[in-house]
Amino acid sequence: MSTDKERELLDLQQVFECAFDEIFVTDEKGIVVRVNSACEEHYQLSAREIIGRHVEELQKEGIFYPSATLEVIEKKAPIELVQTTKSGRYLHVRTRPVMDETGELKRVISYSKDLTELYDLREKVEKISEQLNNYKRELQETVEHEGFIYKSSVMKNIFSTIEKVAKVNTTVLVLGETGVGKSRIVKMIHEWSERKNEAFYELNCAALPHSLIESELFGYERGSFTGANQNGKKGILELANKGTLFLDEIGELPLDLQAKLLQVIQEKKFRSVGGGHIKQVDIRIIAATNRNLKEMVDNGLFRKDLYYRLNVVPIYIPPLRERSEDILPLIDYFLKQFNSQYGRSVQLSPAALAVLVQHPWDGNIREVENVIERLVITGDDLIKVEDLPIAVQQSSFEGKSLYEMLQEVEKKIIIKAYKTFQSSYKVAKHLRISQSAATRKIKKYVEDQKGDGSRNEEGAISF
């Protein structure tokens, strides 16, 4: 049978071991005499590897730093400090002396609470705050032209060209992938021109069959074909007289109609279907396509003479993946627009926003608009990464290993930090890494890139 004292000692031992915080006990010289299991977890050492060793020895080995015990032994007074461990943890240490009845130091007891998660959280909050500040700065530099949102220098140059082109009556060919905003650009050219108060007509050459395109474009006379309106019909060319005609998907226009269109561009004349006389028009023609017309010319699918007539002033609208600076302003614009339209107040978490900004947006502006509208309609008030469409989530990690993704993030952080501070010492201090590590990473991501002539990503958004 255990004595009451033995049971009491057993209870105390269980309490000591089950404590959530670390308990670390040394004698008056600083030699460890007792530790609990929390201590083993913090230092990644067993009690047997710690007990019997001097704290100064453990400090020199980097098991923890600084040693609170050494300070208490020296000052004979309680202290508190934050300690780092070899395993990368942060501990809040409260240490106090235990005196005997003569006032001499007998024991030093430390109680340590793991603050690692709190420190990590603070670091994440700081990064998020910095990221959000970057977003705010970017949005302040955003330009809006009648619903067309951009920040990139390439789009600023394009709009400078549009303003010049709008003032003259030359033919314009707008090129670019589906969804980049070609139709909006064409409408701006019309609205900024002297024809802005005249008619604006649009014909999508891919949306109608051959026979209908001809009658829609050139019109027809009474009795021209079976089923025709008995009074005939004016074509868009005639209706758009004095104004602007926008021919979208011009690459889909049949070859025989290309010859008739060429006559309109060159001579401002045409003949309606079944018509016997020439009609004169004062019209500006703007065409757009997502196809490679030069390649079509080489393959005999598009008239060479028409191509050069249309290609007087080509305006190429690059896809979003080639002007990533414009993605964030577009997301912000459509989020505000659809929140207002649907009476919502949906917001994007920083992590979700980061994923959206990194998405390649192969569908360009139209895809951004559709995704944001869907999120506003179906999402909760705060959109998290898991709320994003699966395709958007997957695109951020597609084809990349964990190592590659981490390298990519590190690269952006180092490039941006070096661009800001221009000093390995300041980069190290800002990122809380050693100067040797900062120097090595700067050489890897900045200097080596300059050496091989490749373009860096200083303009990219860091997360």
C-alpha positions as CSV (number, residue, x, y, z in Angstrom):
1,M,0.0,0.0,0.0
2,S,1.3,3.4,-0.9
3,T,1.6,6.0,1.8
4,D,-0.2,9.3,1.7
5,K,3.1,11.0,1.0
6,E,3.9,8.7,-1.9
7,R,0.5,9.3,-3.4
8,E,0.9,13.1,-3.0
9,L,4.3,12.9,-4.8
10,L,2.7,10.8,-7.6
11,D,0.0,13.4,-7.9
12,L,2.5,16.2,-8.1
13,Q,4.5,14.3,-10.7
14,Q,1.4,13.9,-12.9
15,V,0.5,17.6,-12.6
16,F,4.2,18.4,-13.5
17,E,4.1,16.2,-16.6
18,C,0.6,17.2,-17.7
19,A,1.2,21.0,-17.6
20,F,0.5,22.6,-20.9
21,D,3.4,25.0,-20.5
22,E,7.1,24.0,-20.2
23,I,8.5,23.7,-16.7
24,F,12.4,23.8,-16.6
25,V,14.2,23.5,-13.3
26,T,17.9,23.9,-12.5
27,D,20.0,24.0,-9.4
28,E,21.7,27.1,-8.1
29,K,24.6,26.6,-10.5
30,G,22.4,26.3,-13.6
31,I,22.5,22.5,-14.0
32,V,19.2,21.1,-15.2
33,V,17.6,18.9,-12.6
34,R,14.0,18.4,-14.0
35,V,12.0,19.1,-17.1
36,N,8.5,18.1,-18.2
37,S,7.3,16.7,-21.6
38,A,6.5,20.1,-23.0
39,C,10.2,21.0,-22.7
40,E,11.1,17.9,-24.7
41,E,8.7,19.0,-27.4
42,H,10.1,22.6,-27.5
43,Y,13.8,21.6,-27.8
44,Q,13.3,18.3,-29.7
45,L,15.4,16.5,-27.1
46,S,14.5,13.9,-24.6
47,A,14.6,14.7,-20.9
48,R,17.6,12.4,-20.5
49,E,19.5,14.5,-23.1
50,I,18.8,17.7,-21.1
51,I,19.0,16.8,-17.5
52,G,22.4,17.0,-16.0
53,R,23.7,19.6,-18.5
54,H,24.5,23.3,-17.8
55,V,22.2,25.9,-19.3
56,E,25.3,27.8,-20.6
57,E,26.3,24.7,-22.6
58,L,22.8,24.4,-24.0
59,Q,22.8,28.0,-25.0
60,K,26.2,27.7,-26.8
61,E,24.8,24.8,-28.8
62,G,21.9,26.9,-29.8
63,I,19.3,24.7,-28.2
64,F,17.8,27.9,-26.9
65,Y,18.8,31.5,-26.8
66,P,19.1,33.5,-24.6
67,S,19.2,31.6,-21.3
68,A,16.9,33.2,-18.8
69,T,18.3,31.0,-16.0
70,L,21.8,32.6,-16.3
71,E,20.3,36.0,-15.8
72,V,18.3,34.9,-12.8
73,I,21.4,33.3,-11.2
74,E,23.3,36.6,-11.7
75,K,20.6,39.0,-10.6
76,K,18.7,36.8,-8.0
77,A,15.5,38.3,-9.4
78,P,12.6,37.1,-11.6
79,I,12.8,38.0,-15.3
80,E,10.7,37.6,-18.5
81,L,12.0,37.3,-22.0
82,V,11.3,35.8,-25.5
83,Q,13.5,32.9,-26.3
84,T,14.2,31.2,-29.7
85,T,15.0,27.5,-30.0
86,K,17.1,25.5,-32.4
87,S,13.9,23.9,-33.8
88,G,12.6,27.4,-34.8
89,R,10.1,28.0,-32.0
90,Y,9.4,31.2,-30.0
91,L,9.0,30.9,-26.3
92,H,7.7,33.4,-23.7
93,V,9.9,32.5,-20.7
94,R,9.1,33.6,-17.1
95,T,11.9,32.6,-14.7
96,R,12.2,33.1,-11.0
97,P,14.6,32.1,-8.2
98,V,13.7,29.8,-5.3
99,M,15.6,30.7,-2.1
100,D,16.3,28.5,0.9
101,E,15.6,29.5,4.5
102,T,19.0,31.3,4.7
103,G,18.2,33.4,1.6
104,E,20.6,31.5,-0.6
105,L,19.6,30.5,-4.2
106,K,18.4,26.9,-4.2
107,R,16.6,26.4,-7.5
108,V,15.7,28.4,-10.7
109,I,12.3,27.6,-12.2
110,S,11.3,28.6,-15.7
111,Y,7.8,28.5,-17.2
112,S,7.6,28.8,-20.9
113,K,4.7,29.3,-23.3
114,D,5.0,28.5,-27.0
115,L,4.3,31.7,-29.0
116,T,5.3,30.3,-32.4
117,E,1.8,30.2,-33.8
118,L,1.2,33.7,-32.5
119,Y,4.4,35.0,-34.1
120,D,3.5,33.2,-37.4
121,L,0.1,34.7,-37.3
122,R,1.6,38.2,-36.7
123,E,3.9,37.6,-39.7
124,K,1.0,36.6,-41.8
125,V,-1.0,39.6,-40.8
126,E,2.0,41.9,-41.6
127,K,2.3,40.3,-45.0
128,I,-1.4,40.6,-45.7
129,S,-1.3,44.2,-44.6
130,E,1.6,44.9,-46.9
131,Q,-0.1,43.0,-49.7
132,L,-3.3,45.0,-49.2
133,N,-1.3,48.3,-49.1
134,N,0.2,47.2,-52.4
135,Y,-3.2,46.6,-53.9
136,K,-4.4,50.0,-52.7
137,R,-1.4,51.7,-54.3
138,E,-2.0,49.9,-57.6
139,L,-5.7,50.7,-57.6
140,Q,-4.8,54.4,-57.1
141,E,-2.9,54.3,-60.4
142,T,-5.7,52.6,-62.3
143,V,-7.2,54.4,-65.3
144,E,-10.8,54.1,-66.4
145,H,-11.9,55.0,-69.9
146,E,-15.7,54.6,-70.3
147,G,-15.7,51.2,-68.6
148,F,-12.3,50.0,-69.9
149,I,-10.1,49.5,-66.8
150,Y,-6.3,49.3,-67.0
151,K,-3.0,50.2,-65.3
152,S,-0.4,48.7,-67.6
153,S,1.9,50.9,-69.7
154,V,1.0,48.9,-72.8
155,M,-2.7,49.8,-72.5
156,K,-1.8,53.4,-71.8
157,N,0.1,53.4,-75.1
158,I,-2.8,51.8,-76.9
159,F,-5.3,54.4,-75.6
160,S,-2.9,57.2,-76.7
161,T,-3.0,55.6,-80.2
162,I,-6.8,55.4,-80.1
163,E,-7.1,59.1,-79.3
164,K,-5.0,60.0,-82.3
165,V,-6.7,57.5,-84.6
166,A,-10.2,58.6,-83.6
167,K,-9.6,62.1,-85.0
168,V,-9.1,60.9,-88.5
169,N,-11.2,58.7,-90.9
170,T,-8.6,56.0,-91.6
171,T,-9.5,52.3,-91.5
172,V,-8.6,50.5,-88.3
173,L,-8.0,46.8,-87.6
174,V,-8.3,45.8,-84.0
175,L,-6.5,42.5,-83.2
176,G,-6.6,40.3,-80.1
177,E,-7.9,37.2,-78.4
178,T,-11.5,36.6,-77.6
179,G,-12.6,38.6,-74.5
180,V,-9.8,41.3,-74.5
181,G,-12.3,44.1,-75.2
182,K,-12.0,44.7,-78.9
183,S,-15.7,45.7,-79.2
184,R,-15.3,48.3,-76.5
185,I,-12.2,49.7,-78.1
186,V,-14.0,50.1,-81.5
187,K,-17.0,51.9,-79.8
188,M,-14.5,54.3,-78.1
189,I,-12.9,55.1,-81.5
190,H,-16.4,56.0,-82.8
191,E,-17.4,58.0,-79.7
192,W,-14.2,60.0,-79.7
193,S,-14.4,60.7,-83.4
194,E,-16.2,63.5,-85.4
195,R,-18.8,60.8,-86.3
196,K,-19.9,60.3,-82.7
197,N,-23.3,61.8,-83.3
198,E,-23.9,59.6,-86.4
199,A,-24.9,56.0,-86.6
200,F,-22.8,53.1,-85.3
201,Y,-23.6,49.7,-86.7
202,E,-22.0,46.3,-85.9
203,L,-22.0,43.1,-87.9
204,N,-20.5,39.9,-86.6
205,C,-19.3,38.0,-89.7
206,A,-19.2,34.7,-87.8
207,A,-22.7,34.9,-86.5
208,L,-24.6,34.7,-89.9
209,P,-24.5,32.3,-92.9
210,H,-23.0,33.5,-96.2
211,S,-26.2,34.5,-97.9
212,L,-27.4,36.5,-94.9
213,I,-24.2,38.4,-94.5
214,E,-24.3,39.7,-98.0
215,S,-27.9,40.9,-97.8
216,E,-27.4,42.3,-94.3
217,L,-24.3,44.2,-95.4
218,F,-25.2,45.3,-98.9
219,G,-29.0,45.2,-98.7
220,Y,-31.2,43.9,-101.6
221,E,-33.7,45.1,-104.1
222,R,-37.3,44.0,-104.5
223,G,-37.6,40.5,-105.9
224,S,-33.9,39.7,-105.6
225,F,-34.5,36.2,-104.2
226,T,-37.3,34.0,-102.9
227,G,-38.6,35.1,-99.5
228,A,-37.1,38.6,-99.8
229,N,-39.1,41.5,-98.5
230,Q,-41.2,42.7,-101.4
231,N,-40.1,46.3,-100.9
232,G,-36.4,45.3,-100.7
233,K,-34.2,46.2,-97.7
234,K,-31.4,48.7,-97.0
235,G,-28.1,47.1,-95.9
236,I,-26.0,48.1,-93.0
237,L,-23.6,50.0,-95.3
238,E,-26.4,52.3,-96.4
239,L,-27.9,52.6,-92.9
240,A,-24.4,53.5,-91.4
241,N,-23.9,56.3,-94.0
242,K,-22.0,59.2,-92.3
243,G,-21.3,57.0,-89.4
244,T,-19.2,54.0,-88.4
245,L,-19.5,50.3,-89.4
246,F,-17.8,47.8,-87.2
247,L,-17.1,44.4,-88.8
248,D,-16.4,41.9,-86.0
249,E,-14.7,38.6,-86.8
250,I,-13.7,39.9,-90.2
251,G,-11.6,36.8,-90.8
252,E,-14.9,34.8,-91.2
253,L,-16.1,37.0,-94.2
254,P,-16.4,34.8,-97.3
255,L,-13.8,35.5,-100.1
256,D,-16.3,36.7,-102.7
257,L,-17.7,39.3,-100.2
258,Q,-14.2,40.4,-99.4
259,A,-13.9,41.7,-103.0
260,K,-17.1,43.7,-102.6
261,L,-16.0,45.1,-99.3
262,L,-12.6,46.1,-100.8
263,Q,-14.6,48.2,-103.3
264,V,-16.4,49.9,-100.5
265,I,-13.2,50.8,-98.6
266,Q,-11.4,52.0,-101.8
267,E,-14.2,53.8,-103.6
268,K,-16.9,54.3,-101.0
269,K,-19.3,52.6,-103.5
270,F,-21.3,49.3,-103.6
271,R,-24.1,47.6,-105.3
272,S,-26.9,46.0,-103.3
273,V,-28.0,42.4,-104.0
274,G,-30.0,42.4,-107.2
275,G,-29.4,46.1,-107.7
276,G,-28.7,47.8,-111.0
277,H,-27.1,51.0,-109.8
278,I,-24.1,52.0,-107.7
279,K,-24.7,53.5,-104.3
280,Q,-22.3,56.0,-102.7
281,V,-21.6,56.1,-99.0
282,D,-19.6,58.1,-96.6
283,I,-18.6,55.6,-94.0
284,R,-15.8,54.6,-91.7
285,I,-15.0,50.9,-91.4
286,I,-13.3,49.4,-88.4
287,A,-12.7,45.7,-88.4
288,A,-11.7,43.3,-85.6
289,T,-10.6,39.6,-85.4
290,N,-9.0,37.1,-83.1
291,R,-7.5,35.3,-86.1
292,N,-4.1,35.7,-87.7
293,L,-5.0,37.4,-91.0
294,K,-1.5,37.4,-92.3
295,E,-1.4,33.6,-91.9
296,M,-4.8,33.4,-93.6
297,V,-3.5,35.5,-96.5
298,D,-0.5,33.1,-96.9
299,N,-2.9,30.2,-96.9
300,G,-5.2,31.8,-99.5
301,L,-8.1,32.2,-97.0
302,F,-8.1,36.0,-97.0
303,R,-7.5,38.5,-99.8
304,K,-4.1,40.1,-99.7
305,D,-5.3,43.4,-101.0
306,L,-8.2,43.6,-98.5
307,Y,-5.8,42.7,-95.7
308,Y,-3.5,45.7,-96.5
309,R,-6.5,48.0,-96.9
310,L,-7.7,47.0,-93.4
311,N,-4.3,47.0,-91.8
312,V,-3.6,50.7,-92.2
313,V,-3.6,51.2,-88.4
314,P,-3.5,47.9,-86.6
315,I,-4.2,48.0,-82.9
316,Y,-3.2,44.9,-81.0
317,I,-4.9,44.3,-77.6
318,P,-2.6,41.9,-75.6
319,P,-4.2,39.2,-73.5
320,L,-4.4,39.6,-69.7
321,R,-1.6,37.1,-69.2
322,E,0.7,39.6,-70.9
323,R,-0.4,42.6,-68.8
324,S,-1.0,41.1,-65.4
325,E,-1.0,44.6,-63.8
326,D,-4.5,45.1,-65.2
327,I,-6.0,42.0,-63.5
328,L,-6.3,43.5,-60.0
329,P,-8.0,46.7,-61.2
330,L,-10.5,44.6,-63.3
331,I,-11.3,42.4,-60.3
332,D,-11.9,45.5,-58.1
333,Y,-14.0,47.2,-60.8
334,F,-16.3,44.2,-61.5
335,L,-16.6,43.4,-57.7
336,K,-17.9,46.9,-57.1
337,Q,-20.1,46.8,-60.1
338,F,-21.8,43.5,-59.3
339,N,-22.1,44.3,-55.6
340,S,-24.0,47.4,-56.6
341,Q,-26.1,45.6,-59.2
342,Y,-27.2,42.7,-56.9
343,G,-27.3,44.6,-53.6
344,R,-24.5,42.6,-52.1
345,S,-21.4,43.5,-50.1
346,V,-19.1,40.6,-51.1
347,Q,-15.4,40.9,-50.3
348,L,-12.5,38.7,-51.3
349,S,-10.1,37.4,-48.6
350,P,-6.4,38.3,-49.3
351,A,-5.6,34.6,-50.1
352,A,-8.5,34.4,-52.6
353,L,-7.5,37.7,-54.2
354,A,-3.9,36.4,-54.5
355,V,-5.1,33.3,-56.4
356,L,-7.3,35.4,-58.7
357,V,-4.5,37.8,-59.5
358,Q,-2.2,34.8,-60.4
359,H,-4.8,33.1,-62.5
360,P,-3.9,33.2,-66.3
361,W,-7.4,34.4,-67.4
362,D,-7.3,32.7,-70.8
363,G,-10.8,34.1,-71.4
364,N,-9.4,37.6,-70.7
365,I,-11.7,40.4,-69.5
366,R,-14.9,38.4,-70.2
367,E,-13.7,35.6,-68.0
368,V,-12.9,38.0,-65.1
369,E,-16.3,39.6,-65.5
370,N,-18.1,36.2,-65.5
371,V,-16.2,34.8,-62.5
372,I,-16.6,37.8,-60.3
373,E,-20.4,38.0,-61.2
374,R,-20.8,34.3,-60.2
375,L,-18.9,34.9,-56.9
376,V,-21.1,37.9,-56.0
377,I,-24.3,36.0,-56.9
378,T,-23.5,32.7,-55.2
379,G,-20.8,33.4,-52.6
380,D,-21.0,34.4,-48.9
381,D,-20.0,37.9,-47.8
382,L,-16.3,36.8,-47.6
383,I,-15.0,34.8,-50.5
384,K,-12.2,32.3,-49.5
385,V,-9.9,30.3,-51.7
386,E,-12.2,27.2,-51.4
387,D,-15.1,29.3,-52.7
388,L,-13.4,30.1,-56.0
389,P,-14.2,28.0,-59.1
390,I,-12.2,24.7,-59.2
391,A,-10.5,25.7,-62.4
392,V,-9.3,28.9,-60.9
393,Q,-8.0,27.1,-57.8
394,Q,-6.2,24.5,-59.9
395,S,-4.6,27.0,-62.3
396,S,-2.5,28.5,-59.5
397,F,-0.7,25.2,-58.9
398,E,-1.1,23.3,-62.1
399,G,2.1,21.5,-63.2
400,K,4.1,22.8,-60.3
401,S,5.6,20.9,-57.4
402,L,5.5,22.2,-53.9
403,Y,9.2,23.2,-54.1
404,E,8.6,25.1,-57.4
405,M,5.6,27.0,-55.9
406,L,7.7,28.0,-52.8
407,Q,10.6,29.0,-55.0
408,E,8.3,31.2,-57.1
409,V,6.9,32.9,-54.0
410,E,10.4,33.4,-52.5
411,K,11.6,34.8,-55.8
412,K,8.9,37.5,-55.9
413,I,9.5,38.5,-52.3
414,I,13.3,38.8,-52.8
415,I,13.1,40.7,-56.0
416,K,10.6,43.2,-54.5
417,A,12.6,43.6,-51.3
418,Y,15.8,44.3,-53.2
419,K,14.0,46.7,-55.5
420,T,12.8,48.6,-52.4
421,F,15.9,48.6,-50.2
422,Q,18.8,48.1,-52.7
423,S,20.9,46.6,-50.0
424,S,21.4,43.0,-48.8
425,Y,21.7,44.2,-45.2
426,K,18.4,46.0,-45.4
427,V,16.7,43.1,-47.2
428,A,18.0,40.7,-44.5
429,K,16.7,43.0,-41.7
430,H,13.3,43.5,-43.4
431,L,12.8,39.7,-44.1
432,R,14.4,38.7,-40.7
433,I,17.0,36.4,-42.3
434,S,20.8,36.4,-42.1
435,Q,22.7,38.8,-44.4
436,S,24.6,35.8,-46.0
437,A,21.2,34.2,-46.9
438,A,19.9,37.5,-48.3
439,T,23.1,38.0,-50.4
440,R,22.8,34.5,-51.7
441,K,19.2,34.9,-52.7
442,I,19.7,38.3,-54.2
443,K,22.5,36.8,-56.4
444,K,20.2,33.9,-57.4
445,Y,17.1,35.9,-58.2
446,V,18.3,39.3,-59.2
447,E,22.0,39.5,-60.2
448,D,22.0,36.1,-62.1
449,Q,19.0,37.2,-64.1
450,K,20.7,40.4,-65.1
451,G,23.7,38.4,-66.2
452,D,21.8,36.1,-68.5
453,G,19.8,38.9,-70.0
454,S,16.4,37.5,-68.9
455,R,13.6,39.7,-67.7
456,N,13.0,39.8,-64.0
457,E,9.6,40.1,-62.3
458,E,10.1,43.3,-60.4
459,G,6.7,44.4,-61.7
460,A,4.9,41.3,-60.4
461,I,2.7,41.5,-57.4
462,S,4.2,39.7,-54.3
463,F,2.2,37.6,-52.0
